[in-house]
Amino acid sequence: MKESSAFDPFAIMQRGLPPASAMTALIRQNAGSVLNAQDKILDNMQQFANGWFERRHSGTRESLACARQMCDAETPFDAMREYQKWAIGSFERVMRDGAAMQKHMIDAGRAGAEPLVQAAETVRSEAAAVESEQRPQSRARAA
């Protein structure tokens, strides 16, 4: 009895995969977009970290200035006013931290999703091309 290649798993897999040249081009494209996305994410992380350290240094300088002004205050009311100015500045820095983190997360998500979107578009266009090739054949068979 002759074995049919219709049920041979290796033959089925070969028919399901694109030619090696197409596969190589697809792998090259995907690798490039993934590495570009990682580069963008790293740039965003560096910007976030640099901003965070700048805000921490600013907070330290303002804390020292506040402590000096509170020590030099003539009345407890003046000391509390200096403390209140420092507390407001501290709260503003915390809010800037939150806004920077939110921006970083959005940018990182966008950079990470780009390769996935490109891959989905490639698969969708390839599926549409295969479908359009199969339609004329099925119409010819029906006639």
C-alpha positions in Angstrom: 0.0 0.0 0.0 1.4 3.4 -1.0 1.5 6.0 1.7 -0.2 9.3 0.8 1.6 12.6 1.5 -1.8 14.1 2.4 -1.5 12.7 5.9 2.2 13.0 6.3 2.8 15.5 9.2 6.1 16.7 7.7 4.5 17.4 4.3 1.5 19.2 6.0 3.9 21.4 8.0 6.0 22.2 4.9 2.8 23.3 3.0 1.8 25.4 5.9 5.0 27.4 6.2 6.1 30.1 3.8 9.3 29.6 1.8 12.5 30.1 3.6 13.3 33.5 2.0 9.9 34.8 3.1 10.4 33.4 6.6 13.8 35.0 6.8 12.5 38.4 5.8 9.7 38.1 8.3 12.1 37.2 11.1 14.4 40.0 10.2 11.5 42.5 10.2 10.1 41.2 13.5 13.6 41.2 15.2 14.2 44.8 14.0 10.9 46.1 15.3 11.2 44.3 18.6 14.7 45.7 19.2 13.6 49.2 18.1 10.7 49.0 20.6 13.1 47.9 23.4 15.4 50.9 22.5 12.4 53.3 22.8 11.4 51.8 26.1 14.9 52.1 27.4 15.1 55.8 26.3 11.8 56.4 28.1 13.0 54.7 31.2 16.2 56.8 31.2 14.2 60.0 30.8 11.9 59.0 33.6 14.8 58.1 35.9 16.7 61.3 35.1 13.6 63.4 35.9 13.1 61.5 39.1 16.6 62.2 40.3 16.4 65.9 39.4 13.2 66.1 41.4 14.8 64.3 44.4 17.8 66.7 44.2 15.5 69.7 44.1 13.6 68.3 47.1 16.8 67.9 49.1 17.9 71.4 48.3 14.4 72.8 49.2 14.3 70.8 52.4 17.7 72.2 53.5 16.5 75.8 52.6 13.3 75.2 54.5 15.1 74.0 57.6 17.4 77.0 57.6 14.5 79.4 57.1 12.5 77.7 59.9 15.5 78.0 62.2 15.9 81.7 61.3 12.1 82.4 61.7 11.2 85.1 64.2 7.8 83.6 65.2 6.3 80.1 65.1 3.9 81.5 62.5 6.8 82.3 60.2 8.3 78.9 60.8 5.0 77.2 59.9 4.6 79.3 56.8 8.1 78.1 55.6 7.1 74.5 56.4 3.9 74.9 54.5 5.8 76.3 51.4 8.1 73.2 51.6 5.1 70.8 52.0 3.4 72.3 49.0 6.6 72.0 46.9 7.0 68.4 48.1 3.4 67.6 47.1 4.0 69.2 43.6 7.1 67.0 43.1 5.2 63.9 44.0 2.5 64.8 41.5 5.1 65.4 38.8 6.5 61.9 39.7 3.0 60.5 39.1 2.5 62.3 35.8 6.0 61.3 34.6 5.3 57.7 35.5 2.0 57.8 33.7 3.6 59.2 30.6 6.4 56.6 30.8 3.9 53.7 31.1 1.9 55.0 28.1 5.0 55.5 26.0 6.4 52.1 27.0 3.0 50.4 26.2 2.9 52.1 22.9 6.5 51.1 22.0 5.8 47.5 23.1 2.6 47.2 21.2 4.1 48.5 17.9 5.7 45.2 16.9 2.5 43.3 17.8 0.4 45.7 15.7 2.8 45.4 12.7 2.9 41.6 13.0 -0.9 41.5 13.2 -1.2 43.7 10.1 1.3 41.5 8.2 -0.7 38.3 9.1 -3.9 40.0 8.2 -2.6 41.1 4.8 -1.1 37.7 4.1 -4.4 36.0 5.1 -6.3 38.4 2.7 -3.8 37.6 -0.1 -4.3 33.9 0.4 -8.0 34.3 0.6 -8.1 36.3 -2.6 -6.1 33.6 -4.3 -8.4 30.9 -3.2 -11.6 32.7 -4.2 -11.1 32.6 -8.0 -10.2 28.9 -7.8 -13.4 28.1 -5.8 -15.5 30.1 -8.3 -13.9 28.3 -11.2 -14.7 24.9 -9.6 -18.3 25.9 -9.1 -18.7 26.8 -12.8 
